[in-house]
Amino acid sequence: MKDANQVEAQRIAGACVLTLAVLATGIASGADAAAEPVVHRPTKALLFFDTEEYTTNRTSDAIVDIARMLTEEGVRGHFAFVGYLAKKLVDWRRIDVIDALKPHLIGTQTLYHSLHPNINEKSDIADFDEAYRRVAADEWLSAGMIAAALGREANELICSVMPGPSHSYVALYLYADMGIPFFGGGGSSFRDGRHGEIWYCNQRHLPYSAEGDRGIHLECFLRKGWDERFIASRLDDLAERDTVTFYMHPHMAICAAHPDGFNWSKRNMTPYGKWVTPPFRDPMVTAEFYVHLRRFVRRLKSDPRFELTDCERLLAEQKPRRAITRAEVPALRAALLNRLAPVEAPASWCVADAFQTAVRLLRGEPEYRPGKVYGFLSRPVGVSVPVRVSADDLRRVAARIDLTRFLPTSIAVGDVRIGPADFMFAALETLESGAAEVMVEPREQLGDLKTLMPGLVDFTTRGKWQYMNSYRDEYLSERLRCQLWTLRYE
């Protein structure tokens, strides 16, 4: 615990840093000198490690080296394990790896990573329930392997990560059902330009910092060494975000390439268990990388613009979600009429929360307490011309809507079919005004994907990465976009 002198010293140091920053930007001049400075909360920074290489025992040395270094620096990392690698640690008797990881947080990164059929290839089918069963069989097995190998409980996994560009909406819903609160990775696909993190498909997403997105990929130190101008420039940009997640693959400290291209590019190229090991780096290069990685961690620790944290702390700081009652309906409806998008005030609610509110309040329930939500399995379709619907018909329909499944893409109300957004706005208007009949006008049904989630607009995994040529991405990317109603901000 800090004593009073330490607290006062930190307060004075923080005030000095703030004063220098204000003077440097020229804000504190003339009439502005009397204005109160705007204090930006430190950007929360996390360290993630995609721990996946199981072709050789040797690369596990990097897990030990990195985990011990973080422990020495007083920082907790997040190691997202491939389930089969966890099993191999036991086979290799790597007690040193297991011990080194004890102070750190553990997540999952699918059962076999790139081995075919991988998580996207298994879940790219029309039948969601069957896709869910396929993925669940692998991912619960992976969780069990990780828990058994690392001495954790399966329900202690703090985060999930998917290999490469594998953003399976099926897996996202499954991971949330498994009680895994955070999703790491995704890069710019899950960033809207304003927020460093989002909620999507019931998980809290921490998009990885990538060089193409004005971020820093920790493996850049293997290529660039310590490039002070590059690092300073990127940290200046990243300090504007609420949250930033730095990541790397531990095996790349030792390997000169990923194992995927040698074993699973487009097909299973080698017999199971007879993996081809990627080439190793010069040990001097590895040692130099560790020096730069430690230096970067210390740089973050000493930069007052950043606060190194971890998912467990974020979870502890997470505020309980606010229920929605009839009293909030006018403000909720006004916000959604202004923009069909997540509501940020007076609380954090996604559009699917608003839809559930409308349905539940029409049923006569006193409130909606936010919980699990769903999007759509295909694009919703609304009215093309104005139509009138009665409040009685809306109530009858509300009683039949199943909120435990994906939302209907169109809804029969009386003698007409209207879209889900049409229904939501009609229901909210009925609740607010008490009118016996309301007019439904043509409107956007899903939301402005280009503004809200620009990285998903043209996103596809077809023909990319290590996927088999038979993989078509017929459903995954489009259905990922169709979950837009589950988007909200912390």
ABEGO torsion letter per residue (X at the ends): XBBAAAAAAAAAAAAAAAAAAAAAAGABBEAAAABBBBBBBBBBBBBBBBBABAABAAAAAAAAAAAAAAAAAGBBBBBBBBAAAAAAAAAAGBAAAAAAAAABBBBBAEAAEABOBBAAAAABBABAAAAAAAAAAAAAAAAAAAAAAAGBBAAABABBBBBEABBBAAAAAAAAAAGBABBBEGEAAABAGABABBBBGGBBBBBBBBAAAGBBBAAAAAAAEBBAAAAAAAAAAAAABABBBBBBBAAAAABABBAAAAAABGBBABBBGBBBBBBBBBAAAAAAAAAAAAAAAAAAAABAABBBBBAAAAAAABBBBBBBBAAAAAAAAAAAAABBBBBAOABBBBAAAAAAAAAAAAAGBABBBBBBBBBBABBBBBBABBBBBBAAAAAAAAAABBAABBBBABBBBEABBBBAAAAAAAAAAAAAAGBABBBBBBBBAAEBAAAABAAAAABBABGBEABBAABAGAAAAAAAAAAAAABBBX
